[in-house]
């Protein structure tokens, strides 16, 4: 539904860049011999020569149109060169065209705010750049204006017997022109320069429209093609829209446009001027009515979003006529193919752009066989997206079954046979794509490692996880895991909340921070407690607990404290496992204080748990050997300075239930006495605290 937005200013400078027959240009750059010859890109389906996807301008001169198939195009233009679109997984693969579009975007984004609208379309907000040019070096002061800029088409410009270039030159140099027109002139100069840069660096041509809003800029970009640009001054807006067919306007090519034609006899945008805003609101609602009233006057407040990357990823295929899918197995086969492509694009986006998607949606078009009343509306379904090919495939199939049950129910029919319905189109998409929050790092960053041999391995693994620490390997390919619970299938719509917060790791905090997540809950831990476990090294010292997915070796290590064990729910561990965990944790906490007897280093505070147990014996000496090494002379004096006080403070930072009694008995008697004394001090302090009254919270009155 169109959204009515007030226009912030009529002095904005917006450009719409549209690549000229882009697919053909990409193929011509790959095969330079095609340049200058009639060329078209066709589908992979060879039936009747394949359907035409894109038609070059050389072929259009002969009457070749996109609605034709290859055989028909050859009859119209015998010399036409038909290039088949790349194929992967039994469908068109547009990767080469997407990558080519990214090349263009990288150039256009050098000036102003850039929004990538599609593979071959870009919006630019050049307002700030144009204002800077107007203030520092306005067109009226330029000695020369580029030839490309002089080729511009300025709507409403009076030629007065002069050539178009002479008239355009006068328009650029007009000193008494409206400031808004001067800004547009600056924008036209900037766009002409950008288009030349695109041609020089990529060999692609493009056309452009320059106006005061996105709607007018898009309309203008297609008026003079190829390799040209059109400017829409404010004074020419009414003339442009007056005779513009209503179906040519964006968002009016479907039901809304049909309703305007049938109910209000509106054939052009100018015809809307006869209706008041109240009349349009009464007929189409407040929002749509206001939007129609605005577009009739060339008003559009839509902002150019600063987005160089697509808002969503999708993969789809149509099955027309006899190709329609009529069995569950055939539908599942194609869902698997589409999901495989989608997963590859998601992983690529994650690796290159550090972005993750939150929502998986399945769309389908279908019809009931032998049912003339079928509305052919298959409900779209969505659920939280889980990374990994197998998980995406599983969820997409579940979404299809949910949609099919609803679709069959809508038509009050029972699915007795496989061929009572037919699928004519399938697509899967990933949306709600956001950048990984800054400050999210691999948890391995927070654990020191004295073993130089293994440090390089950790650093290598950290490259892939430092910006997505909450993602872990799914065990299939190189995919990653995001949501770990079963998907919650829901109808797709704007009302779906974007509330997918993620477990993240904050380097400024002492412990792992677990953010709210509607999917990552205790239910997951209860369903599969085997995903959390302790591993032991050869020296008997336990490693950190790892949060992993089944069968995966590339996991995200995470030190699990008792508070996190509580968070994961009572179903995570049996009582025996809990006692084992507490015992092992107590062992680790004691032993690490005797890692190096001659280093004069003291234990770190309890709140910085770096778990250097493995490093305690990295030098090849056991704990007992390190204890027995004598320290004499000045070294001993320096190391003993304040050592007793530090050690006592360290014992006080531990609770009595965190120390394994069996380990405590192995310590020297004086150390055992010291530890027990510190625990008795804690107990006395707790007793005093419990006996405190409300007076404790008020400071004593100062005698004045």
Buried (B, 14 or more C-beta within 10 A) or exposed (E): EBEBBEBEEEBBBBBBBBBBBBBBBBBBBEEEEBEEEBBBBBBBBEEEBBBBBBBBBBBBEBEBEEEBBBEBBBEBBEEBBBBBBBEBBEBBBBBBBBEBBBEBBBBBBEBBBBBBBEBBBBBBBBBEBBBEBBEEEBBEEBEEBEEBBBBBBBBBBEEEEEEBBEBBBEBBBEEEBEEBBBBBBBBBBBBBBBBBBBBEEBEBBBBBBBBBBBBBBBBBBEBBBBBBBBBBBBEBBBEBBEEBEBBEBEBBEEEBBEBBBEEBEBEBBBBBBEBEBEBBBEBBEEBBBBBBBBBBBBBBBBBBBEBBBBEEBBBBBEBEEEBBBBEBEBBBEBBBBBBBBBBBBBBEBBBEBBBBBBBBBBBBBBBBEEEEEBEEEBBBBBBBBBBBBBBBBBBBBBBBBBBBEEBBEBBEBEBEEEEBBBBBBBBBBBBBBEEBBEEBBBBBBBBEBBEEEEEEEBBEBBEBBBBBBBBBBBBBBBBBBBBBBBBEBBEBEEEBEEEBBBBBBBEEEEBBBBBEBEBBBBEBBEEBBEBBEBEEEEEEBBBBBBBBBEEBEBBBBBBBBBEBBEBBBEEBBEEEBBEBBBBBBBBBBBBBBBBBBEEBEEBBEBEEBEBBBBBBBBEEBEBEEBEEEEEEEEEEEEBEEEEEEEBBBBBBBBEEEBBBEEBBEEBEEEBBEBBBEBBEEBEEEEEEEEEEEEEEEEEEEEEE
